[in-house]
Amino acid sequence: MIDAVNSKTTSLISQLEEEMTTPKLKKRIVALYEVLNNIGCLQDISEKEQDGK
């Protein structure tokens, strides 16, 4: 599930970056990068939990 969200978010960022940038669009892109960062943290935690079992 994490990989699917990561992939879709990355795809959406690419699409938005291709469009003409506006301040609102820039905020959306920044928010999506934050989502990717949070997903990365979740994935790290998930991997650590699996290694500990």
C-alpha positions as CSV (number, residue, x, y, z in Angstrom):
1,M,0.0,0.0,0.0
2,I,2.8,2.4,0.8
3,D,4.4,1.7,-2.5
4,A,1.2,2.5,-4.4
5,V,0.7,5.8,-2.6
6,N,4.3,6.7,-3.2
7,S,4.0,6.0,-6.9
8,K,0.8,7.9,-7.3
9,T,2.1,10.9,-5.3
10,T,5.3,11.0,-7.4
11,S,3.2,10.8,-10.6
12,L,1.0,13.6,-9.5
13,I,4.0,15.8,-8.6
14,S,5.4,15.2,-12.1
15,Q,2.2,16.2,-13.7
16,L,1.8,19.4,-11.5
17,E,5.4,20.4,-12.2
18,E,4.8,20.3,-15.9
19,E,1.9,22.8,-15.6
20,M,2.3,26.6,-15.4
21,T,3.3,27.3,-11.9
22,T,1.1,29.5,-9.7
23,P,1.5,30.2,-6.0
24,K,-1.4,27.8,-5.2
25,L,0.2,25.0,-7.3
26,K,3.6,25.5,-5.7
27,K,1.9,25.0,-2.3
28,R,0.3,21.8,-3.5
29,I,3.6,20.5,-4.8
30,V,5.3,21.3,-1.4
31,A,2.5,19.5,0.4
32,L,2.9,16.4,-1.8
33,Y,6.7,16.4,-1.1
34,E,5.8,16.4,2.6
35,V,3.5,13.4,1.9
36,L,6.4,11.6,0.3
37,N,8.6,12.4,3.2
38,N,6.0,11.0,5.7
39,I,5.5,7.9,3.6
40,G,9.3,7.3,3.7
41,C,9.2,7.6,7.5
42,L,6.3,5.1,7.6
43,Q,8.1,2.7,5.4
44,D,11.3,2.9,7.5
45,I,9.2,2.1,10.6
46,S,7.4,-0.7,8.9
47,E,10.7,-2.3,7.8
48,K,12.2,-2.0,11.3
49,E,9.2,-3.7,12.8
50,Q,9.5,-6.5,10.3
51,D,13.2,-6.9,11.0
52,G,12.5,-7.1,14.7
53,K,10.0,-9.9,14.4
